[in-house]
Amino acid sequence: MSKTRRKLNEVKELVMSVLAEDEKARSNDTYLYLKCLEKKNVETLEGAYNADLSIVSVHKIRQKIQNKEGLFLPSDKVIEAREELNKEVKNYMVGA
């Protein structure tokens, strides 16, 4: 197994642990990222910078867990809001 795959598996385990314990983290990626940092005992901004944990990785892995694996889903209201946001972002990106 490559170093990158091992690292992503570690992040997935961390994210799944937080999602299992904290329903709020299922609906808010910033909150999820902060809870992941907390689990890694990060207490400062410098610690976050040096934590080797990307908010993008946390976001993408949360998406995979929820959207592809169907685990730790957010509320229907959050799902609807995310779908609407995705539509608006796509329209913005194509210049509509």
Summary of the structure (lengths in Angstrom):
residues: 96
radius of gyration: 14.7
end to end distance: 43.4
largest distance: 44.0
contacts: 232
relative contact order: 0.13
helix: 74%
strand: 0%
